[in-house]
Amino acid sequence: MVQIIPKLAVCPILLPQKQFIDRFGNHNAYLDMNPSMHIDEDGQMTILVRRIDYQKFQNKQFILYNQYSNSCYATLTGTLNEQEPFNLDNFKFQELVYEYERPTYNTYWKGPEDIRFLDNQTVLATVPECNPNGQPCIFVAKLQNNILNDFKVCEPSKTEKNWMPFKDLAGITKVIYSICPLRIKSIENAEFQTIEHNLLELQDYHGSTNGIEFGDNRLFLIHINQERTYHRWLQINLHTFELQVSEPFVFFQYSYIEFPVSLVKHNDRAFVSLGVNDNKSFILELNMKAISLVYKVCRN
């Protein structure tokens, strides 16, 4: 039986409902999924929650409630209290406004998707409608309160969309572009560094989260989509480029889609922002010692 990762706390993200009349003439509402999060050193937290007007099912089928898919975001801002269990009761809710200030095209998928934080004011976002061919295209953008603007295209933008940001040993932000082969690049330019490895278990895995720092090491979550989603911890030593990888695991026993977007360490606490079944969003608090045990016993 696959391992279910232990959790210190499971916090559902409950937002005001965003309603619409669907293409069948019925009252409907957006579904919340794939939250992103960032915590400053002083505990100031920003959470971005993606909201969609379609629904996926366990048999891989889905229903689109409008003529095209519209993705939008909500923001939650507040402060992490170190002395109390994590909760969102006092967080401020706002709709995210995005200002492309660049041409858009008539595409099937509209709006930003799967935002990942680079820092508290800079994000990566996938925006198909800003690409003439309508395919996923990665942009770096500025986040100012609840406004997302100053979109700049990143290259290459047509293949792997699940880029995993991290800071290198010099403090420069880079991304892991792909897992197998393991390729690292700068944010905007297509200049790759390839890390050779023979970890066949990483075949067909995709990026999930940003990387968090443990000395010279960076720890990431990666995933694979099979009959359900499975995850592994991937640890990279940026000095030796030695890789370690955990056994596969899941977060919940009965989920069929799990998409972790952000991995955050704040003092001695660790959090994962996670979308489940493309219709629920959670913040999970994990045990730092348990994480350490997981990846320290991984295979080379």
N, C-alpha and C positions, 0 to 999 in steps of 0.2 A: 504494500500500500504506500502511496506517495506521502512524503512528509508534509504535514500542515505546520507552518511556521508559528511558533508561540508569539502571542501579542500581549503587551501590558494593558493596552486600551484600544477600543474600537470606537471611533467618533464619527457617526454619520453626518453628512453635510445636508442640512435641510434649508432650502431657499424658498422665498416667495414664488408661487407658481406663475409661470409665463404662459399665457393661454393664446390660442389662435383657432380659427375655423379652418379645418383641413380640406383637402380636395374632394372629400366625400360629403362635404357639407356638415360635418359633425364638429362639436366642440372638442378640443384637444388641448394638450399642453406639452411643452418641451420637456425632455428627459435630461437629467443632469448626469454627467460622466466625467472621467479623466481630469480630475483637479490637479493644478500645479501649485506649488507653494514655495515661499522664501521666508527665512527668518534672519533678521539682522542680529548683530552681536548684542544689542540691547533688548532683544526679544520682540521687536516689532515684526509682525507677521502679515504677509499678503498671500491670499489664496485666490486663484483664478479657476473658475468652474466652467467647463464647456457644457453648452446646452444644445440639444439636437432635436430635430423634428422627424426622426425615423426610429425604428425599433428593430433590433436583431434578436433572433431566436436561436435556441440551442442546436437546431438542425441546419444552421448556417443560412437559413432564409431570413429575409427582412422585409419590412413594409415601409414605404416612403409615404408620408402623409401629405406632402405637397408635390408640385410638379418637378421641383428640384430640392436638393438638400440644403438647408440653411443652418449654419453653425454660428452660435453667438456665445458670449461669455458674460458671467457675472463676477464681481469682485467682492471679497470679504477682507476686511482689515481690522486688526486688533493687536493685543499684546499677549504674549505667552507668559503666564504666571508660574514662576518656578516652584512656588509653594503649594500649588493646587493641581489636581488632575486636569488634563487638557479638555477644554470645551469651547464652543463657539457662541455661547449665549449672548455675549456682549460685543460681538464683532459687528462692524458696520457693513451693510449690504449696498452695492451700487451696480447698475448695469455698466458693462464695459463698452466704451465708445471707441471705435477704430476708424482712423483717418488715413487711408492708403496714400493719398496725394500722388497717385500714379494710375495708369490705365487699368481698367478691369475688363474682363471678357465674359461672354455668355457661356458659363460652364455649368456642369451638373452639380458640382460641390461649391457652395458659396460660404464665405466667412472664414475666419482663421481657425486652425485646428491644432490640437496637441501642443500648446505653448509650453516652453521650458525656460526657466529663469537662468540667465547668465549672472546677473546681480539684481539688486532691488529695483533698478530702473532700466534694465536691458533684458530682452527675451529673444528667443528663437520661436518663430511661428511658421507653420505650413499654410500657404494661402494659394490654393489652386486657381482662384478667379483672377489672380494677378499674373498668371502664366498664359500666353496666347494659346497653348495647346490644351489648357485645362487640367494638366497633370499636377501632382504635388510639387510645390516649389518652396524652398526654404528662404525665409527672410529674417534679418535681425531688425528689431524695432525697439523703440523707447516707450517705457511705461511711466506716465506722469499722472498720479492719482488714479482715476478711472479712464484715462485716455491713452490709447495705443496709437503711436504715429511714428513718423520718420522711418518708414520701411525701406530697407536696403537689401537687395538680392544677394544670396550667398551661392557660391559655386563649389562643386557641381550641385545642381538642384533637382535632378530628374530621376535619381535612382533610389537611394536609401533615405527615408525621411525621418527616421528615429535617431537623430543625432544626440550623443550624450556629452554634455559640456563638463569640463573639469579645468582646474588650474594646474599648470605644470610646475616644476620645481622652481622656476623663475617668477611664478605668480601670473603668468600669461594664460588667458583663457583659450583653450582649444577644445576640439570635440573628437570623440570616437565616431567615425563615419560608418564603419561596418565592423562586424565581429569576426567573420570568417570569409575572407582574410581580415585580420585586425589592422585597420587603417586609421591613422590619426591625422588631423588636418587643422589649420587655422580656421577662424570663424568664417571669413568671407572668401578666401582664396582656395583654389583647388590644387594645393601643393601637399602631397600625401607622404606620410612616413608609414611604412609597412612593418609590422612586428611579426616575425615568423613564429609559428607555433604548430604543434602537431596534436592539438586537443580536438580529436574528431567529434567529441560530444558537443562541441560548439557549432557544428554544422547546422545551418538553417536558423540559428538564433538571431534575434534582432535586439537593437538597443532599447532600453527602457528609461532609465533615470540618469540624472547628472551623477558625477562621482564625488564622494566625500573623502576628506583627507585623514590618513593615519600615518603621520611621518612622511616617508618617501612613497607610501602606497596610496592608491586611489581605489575605492570600493564602489562598485556599480551593481545595479540590478539589470539583468537581461531576461528575455522571454522568448518562448517559441509557441506558435499556435498549432496545436494538433487537434485531437478530439475535445481538448480544453486547453487553457493556457497553463504552461509550466514556466517556472522561474529558476534562475541560478544566481548566486553571488559570483561576481567576477572581480578579482583583485589584481591590480597591475602595480608592480614596483617600477616607478618612473626612473630609478637610477640604474637598475639591472634589466628592466623590461621582462622580468620573470612574471609568469601568469599563474594564478591559482584559481580554481573554479570549484564551486560546491556541487553536491548532488542536487537534482531537481526537487522543487517543492511547490506548494500552493499556499495561498493565504486563507482560503475558505474551502470547506469540504465540498459544497454542492454548487459552486460557481462554475460557469463554463467560459466566461471571458473575464480576465483580470488584467488591467493595464496600469502598472505603476508608472507615474510620470516624474515625481520628485522624491529624492532621498535627502534628508536634512539632518544634520547633527548640530545640536545646540547644547553646549556644556556637556553634561553627561546623559543627555536625552537624544533619542533618535526617532525620526518620524518618516513615514512613507505616505504620500498622497496617491490614492488608488481609485480607479474606476472599475466597477464590477458589472458585468453583463450589459454594458453600454446603457445602463439605466439607473445606476446608483453611484454615489461618490462618497468616499470615506477618507479620514485621516487616521492612520494606524500609528500607535506608539510601540516601538520595539525595544527589547532589552539590549542595551549596548554590549553587555557581557555575552549574551547569547549570539549576537552577530559576530563578535570576536571569535567565539568558539567555532562557529560555522565555517568561517573562511580560513582560520588558522590550520584546520585539519584537512583542507582541500588538497586535491592532487595537483602536482605540477604538470 
